[in-house]
Every structure is written in structure tokens, then in C-alpha cells.
Amino acid sequence: MAYSSTPSKLEVDYFYKLLATKGIDFFCGVPDSLLKSFCAYVTDNSPVEKHIITANEGTAVAMSAGYHMATGRVASNLKK
């Protein structure tokens, strides 16, 4: 049986680095219990201007869209 080099359970540092390889480095959204560990990792490893905690999902979508329109880059909208 062949084994993959990727983890069977997605680890937050692996996922964060995978997104970085795709040029995704802007994160916004509403923290929740399912994304708690990933949000904490992003907070610890991203500049404050690249990780925005929003009051609600609508604001997060608007910020993601605005970031894309202003920069042409993909933004990650953190939501369960």
C-alpha cells in the first residue's frame, strides 16, 4: 500500500503553508469553534493587516471582494 506525504488529518500549519504556495495570504472572517486552531495559527503567523476578524459573515464577504478588486489576488474568507 502506498502512503501519501500529506497528513491524513489536515494540520493547520500544513494548510496555511499550502494556501501560501497558492498566493493566498489575506484572511478575514468570523472566528468559530471549528476554525479555532486555524484562526489562532493565522493570528500568530500573519501580519495584523492580513488577518481581519469581522463582526459578521457579510462583512467578511465584502472585505474579501474588496481585497480582490483592489489587488487582483485571492482572499480567504474563513467560515464554517
MOBEL-V579653 format. One record per backbone hydrogen bond with DSSP energy under -0.5 kcal/mol. NH is the residue of the N-H (numbers start at 0). CO is the residue of the C=O. If there is no record, write none. Layout:
<<NH & CO> <NH & CO>>
This chain:
<<9 & 7> <14 & 10> <15 & 11> <16 & 12> <17 & 13> <18 & 14> <19 & 15> <20 & 16> <21 & 17> <21 & 18> <22 & 19> <23 & 18> <24 & 22> <26 & 49> <27 & 75> <28 & 51> <29 & 77> <30 & 28> <35 & 32> <38 & 34> <39 & 35> <40 & 36> <41 & 37> <42 & 38> <43 & 39> <44 & 40> <45 & 41> <49 & 46> <50 & 47> <51 & 26> <52 & 50> <53 & 28> <53 & 51> <59 & 55> <60 & 56> <61 & 57> <62 & 58> <63 & 59> <64 & 60> <65 & 61> <66 & 62> <67 & 63> <68 & 64> <69 & 65> <70 & 66> <71 & 67> <75 & 25> <76 & 74> <77 & 27> <77 & 75> <78 & 76>>
